[in-house]
Amino acid sequence: MNKTQTKRALGAHCSIAGGLWKAVERADKLGGTALQIFTRNQVQWKIPHLSEEDVSKFREAVNDYQIKFVCAHASYLVNLATPDDELRRRSINALVKDMQRGERLGCECLVFHPGSHKGKGTEYGCTRVAEAVEEILTATDDSTIKLAIENTAGQGNTLGGTLQDLATIREYAGNPQRLGMCLDTAHAFAAGLNFSDKPELNAMLKKIDNAFGLNNLLVLHLNDSKTECGSNHDRHDHIGHGFIGDAGFKNILNHPDISGVPGILETPKEMAGTENADAENLTRILLACKPG
């Protein structure tokens, strides 16, 4: 498939099965110019050795396939907000290692979820995350890779369902330059933000700008939502098949203030009637990128 011809780097989260560089091949096959990976098994604490050969193959593939943006996603086991000190310590250590791995692979940022305060309250959770972020950034202060905190659908005791949560974490962490944001469209929609309404989209982007600066909006996770606006349920859908719809994606992808922010699909990997769901979803995103 031909490469996407847009100002914005676009692609998908791709599997590293068979070797890290295989993810780059998969990104190229669907026509992407952006890529997100897990640098290791995302449901295990064990962190395997990353060899120089693995790094070299990955970086060469990124160059050969003309991938313009690469980011990594942290393990789903990580919870920086937890009151469980042992889990929090394992989470901090894991994120430090993942930052170091991402730096070696040439990733621009590591996306992570703020986690759950387990009933201790938002203020408690934001403080825990902010202190952990400070420690992680200090431990990797010789790196250029950034942390990108991701908004959430706001379910249960999870932080990040409001932009204020993320703004508070950044403020409490001292507004570090290497802490940016990842905006997930499905999560934001489930948390009550309707992209089909342009004034609401403008208000959301203004809040992000006030909290982080739009130059620190590092990546978009482009996912439709299986559930209605304000449901607080995190269920991703294929582009144009969910409640956000093509109109919502057209609004956000054509907003001039964020026209250069890379976009990553995290949509379901299976779609009836097609062999490559990512490629079909990327086609819908490209159509949404066209004004009018």
Secondary structure as GFF3:
##gff-version 3
##sequence-region A 1 292
A	DSSP	beta_strand	10	13	.	.	.	ID=ss1
A	DSSP	alpha_helix	20	29	.	.	.	ID=ss2
A	DSSP	beta_strand	34	37	.	.	.	ID=ss3
A	DSSP	alpha_helix	52	64	.	.	.	ID=ss4
A	DSSP	beta_strand	69	73	.	.	.	ID=ss5
A	DSSP	alpha_helix	85	105	.	.	.	ID=ss6
A	DSSP	beta_strand	109	112	.	.	.	ID=ss7
A	DSSP	alpha_helix	122	139	.	.	.	ID=ss8
A	DSSP	beta_strand	146	150	.	.	.	ID=ss9
A	DSSP	alpha_helix	163	172	.	.	.	ID=ss10
A	DSSP	beta_strand	179	184	.	.	.	ID=ss11
A	DSSP	alpha_helix	185	190	.	.	.	ID=ss12
A	DSSP	alpha_helix	198	211	.	.	.	ID=ss13
A	DSSP	three_ten_helix	214	216	.	.	.	ID=ss14
A	DSSP	beta_strand	217	222	.	.	.	ID=ss15
A	DSSP	beta_strand	224	225	.	.	.	ID=ss16
A	DSSP	beta_strand	236	237	.	.	.	ID=ss17
A	DSSP	alpha_helix	245	253	.	.	.	ID=ss18
A	DSSP	three_ten_helix	256	258	.	.	.	ID=ss19
A	DSSP	beta_strand	263	265	.	.	.	ID=ss20
A	DSSP	alpha_helix	277	288	.	.	.	ID=ss21
###
